[in-house]
């Protein structure tokens, strides 16, 4: 009898250590049995489901934590799932769903593999209306006034200053524009040994496209231009000035501040003249032609209105 006590004690101690080891391993498992049972309890929404929980206690449930993935085995049926994030709560929910499907063979979803719980949804930023479109919808009328300087890229570079005035009406990014320059001085052209003064009154109409460029708004313009020319010979005894109409095409671009209703503005423009007029200066009779290209720049204010 005395000799049997050490053997019984050793057997009890061995069983206790094995049980403790199994409990420790189960506690470190991701997921563990307790989490799966808790997830199964959450699935029990009626008396029939709660009654099925008794089967879980009798089921052969094995959970294997394999690092970035895990295996769930219920009554010999196994599934493996990938989870690099090791979300133990999500793993327990997936294992609970799989266990419920295996223990309910009458369900049509027995053979379906439960998908891992989706990550928390990331709220997308609310769509923001394009500032340029909203501002132009509120203030479609744009009036610009500024000082302009025009020049022709020919001999002696004739140039003249003037007052630029432009009016545009926009629908979102597109608009119609009307503008002109009131000359403050005339440009002088070299015609042989003589000189001629050209006073230009350009008026144009066309389309405009606007787009945001950081804190600025850029405007691109294009259309037809018609200039009234007053040509005058600067020689002594010359005849009266001659008036001509000069049609052509105009391109321009401008910048203004986006947020302000009244803001500083600046731009450049060019005029292309397909038909050049000959100049005959009396009494010298020397012939020349008006420039085919005019270039210009302006700076001033842009004011937007409702």
Secondary structure, 3 states (H helix, E strand, C coil): CHHHHHHHHHHHHHHHHHHHHHHHHHHHCCCCHHHHHHHHHHHCCCHHHHHHHHHHHHCCEEEEECCCEEEEEECCEEEEEECCCCCHHHHHHHHHHHHHHHCCCCCCCCCCCCCCCCCCCCCCCCCCCCHHHHHHHHCCEEEEEEEEEEECCCCCCCEEEEEEEEEEEEECCEEEEEEEEEECCCEEEEECCEEEEEEEEEEEEEEEEEEEECCEEEEEEEEEEEEEEEEEECCCCCCCCEEEEEEEEEEEEEEEECCCCEEEEEEEEEEECCCCCEEEECCCCEEEECCCEEEEEEEEEEEEEC
